Amino acid sequence: MEQLFTILGFTEEKARRMATFAFEPHTHDFEELVICKTGRIEHLIDFERSTLTAPLISFISKGKTHTIQMLPDEKGLYPSGWILRFKSSIISESRFQLYSDYHDYANLELSPGENFERLCSISQMIESEMNNANTDYAVIRSLLSALFVLIESERKKRVRISDGAEGNQSQTFKAFLRILEDNFRRNVSVDFYAEKLNMSARNLNLICRNILQRSVSEIIETRKLTEAKNLLMHSDKSISEIGYELGYNEKAYFTKVFKKKAGMTPTEFKAEIKKML
């Protein structure tokens, strides 16, 4: 039977031991949520590096390339908290997907206080239920739903998306991302996506800028770039083959676009990844 959910509580001592290891960038076939009460983490996700101080949450959706390094905070405290791993099928609907497979808000530094204490209490309840001899997954689902509602509330405070974006715009944006996942390898224009959504390219651009502060073209290019990096890292395909697979018919143009976005050529990126590993 497929394991739908696991939760791992970790202490500062365990995080201190984990800090001595260098974890390679990797992907997984489940969703992962990290909740830290203390310490700091250095998170590399989709090849973008950031350092965060607890209290914090970090969400890694299925298929994302990432690695986490445990670090002490100003008081010398290492991270403590929970790592939750789950298949999306365990909950029928989760607004915590943070806009499907593409998002800019995977990491959130939170304020200490009652709301974060609630997050910790629910996490502790989930861990206790999972440790029962006869785990009740109906309870797990209910607690997860409550956890996601609290996290979504905190996210909205910090991202400050307008009410319109949270309603119809959010639904349209998520529909765009679903279409993007099926078509980003093709050489199609913004108009293609707008027509699929029965709207104008101008309105689709307005929605994308309201939610991610990026144009449709920028989001498409970023999705292509992320896939290109994954292929450079995990496959033996040539740069020309990767470019062609992503809709770039000329190697020189693919290299130019990649360098503009990543700050280095595909060849240089591949060499950097080899050094990292």
Residue, then its C-alpha position, 0 to 999 in steps of 0.5 A: m500500500e502506498q504511504l500517504f503521509t509521514i511526519l518526522g519531529f526533529t530536535e536541535e541535537k538532531a539538526r546539529r548532527m544533520a548540519t555536518f552533512a552536505f545534502e545533494p540537490h534532489t527531487h521527490d514524488f511527494e509534497e514536503l512541509v518543513i516547520c521550524k520553531t528555532g534556528r535557521i535554514e539555508h534552502l536551495i529550491d529550483f536553484e535559487r538560494s535563500t536563508l531563513t530564520a525561525p519561526l518559519i515554514s518551507f513548502i517543497s512541492k512534488g518534483k522541485t529540485h531542492t536541498i536544505q542546510m541546517l544552521p544556528d541562529e544568533k543565539g546558537l540554536y539549531p532548527s527544531g520542528w517537524i517535516l511533513r511528507f504527504k501525497s496530494s491524494i491524502i487531501s482532496e483539495s488544498r489551497f496550500q499548493l501555493y499556486s500549483d507547481y510554480h510559486d515564489y512563496a515557498n518560504l515564509e518567515l513568521s512572527p512568534g505568537e499565538n498563530f505560530e503556537r497553534l501551528c506547532s500544537i496542530s503539528q504535535m497533534i498530528e505526530s501523536e496521532m501518527n504514533n498511535a498503533n491504529t492511526d486514524y487517517a480521517v483525523i490526520r486529514s482534518l488536522l492537515s486541513a486546519l494546518f493549511v488554513l492557518i498557513e494560508s492565513e499567515r501567507k496572505k498577511r505577508v504576500r498581501i494579495s488583493d481580495g480579487a486575486e484571491g478569488n477569480q484571479s487566483q482560480t484563473f491563475k491556477a488554471f493557467l499554470r495547469i495549462l502551462e505544465d502541459n505546454f511549456r515545452r512547446n513554442v507557443s505564444v502568450d495568445f495561446y494561453a489566453e485563448k485557452l482561458n477565453m480571455s485576452a492576453r492583456n488580462l492574463n498578463l494583469i492577473c500574473r502581475n497582480i499575483l507574481q509580479r511577473s508577465v506571462s512571458e517571464i513565467i513561461e521562460t522561468r518554467k522552461l529554465t527550471e526544466a532546462k536546469n533539471l535536465l542538465m542536472h539529471s540527464d545525459k542529453s546534449i544542450s542542443e537536445i534540451g533546447y529543442e525539447l523546450g521549444y528552442n530550435e537553435k542552440a545559440y538562442f537557447t544558450k542566450v536566453f539561458k545565460k540572460k536568466a541564469g547568469m551563466t551558459p548551460t555548459e557553465f551551469k552543468a560544470e557548477i552542478k558537478k562541482m556542487l555534487 
